[in-house]
Amino acid sequence: MLGVVIERSRKRVTVILKGFRCRWGKCVFCPFFLEASDSLSDVIQTNSRILSLLEDAISRFSVERITVFNGGSFFELPLDTVLKLSRFTCGKIVDIESRPEYLSLNSVRQVFELLKPSKLVIRVGIEVWDEYLRNAVLCKGIPQSEIVRLSALRGQCRELYGDKVSFIAYVLFGIELIPESKVVESVEELSKYFDGVIAIQYRRVLDSLPSEVIPSRELVQYLQQKCVDVDLKRGDESEWCFTGEIRYVIAN
């Protein structure tokens, strides 16, 4: 899905931008290449249309938080898109996603100075604590040393920005490749290194991707207690069709 989703009750807008193919591009569960482009002009023009919808949303609704997705790392977006986005982010909580290799004190500083948020939340897809599962099975390409480095970077950012910059880890569940015991372990361990964990229920959108597993009620309850957010798969997942259509969704 590309476009804008307004959550009125949370005073939040989620912006799903068009991106280039992720430079890593090896994760075995990821379908986001389906809406990616190799054309700079296509990415810029499509994102200009999406950001016009964001402008409309901000003019119509009370918005305190802007969450940005682009099917890859925020740092892979064209500068043109980031500059246009920065017109709307000043003084708001802003969420971005990134792979670890793009994150440094300098890159965080540049984004913070450009977007001027009240708080910058950086989300990193670690997916699972177990290094073998993460890299040999899911093909994430993130060694344990990078988790340690990000934790140190988190400390540096805290010294520089206080609580205005935070780091959140994604944990994946509901996928055949990760036992529930490893999901629990991931939440427990990654909570020690990050400011919190968001649990994402896996959606299978291509037959070539790994199968889904229905999570137990006990696991879901555990995640809801331990995580800052739990993204549960809903019955109507039409927004995951990857048609390239730009949508403007208003939700309570």
Disulfide bonds with the S-S distance in Angstrom:
none
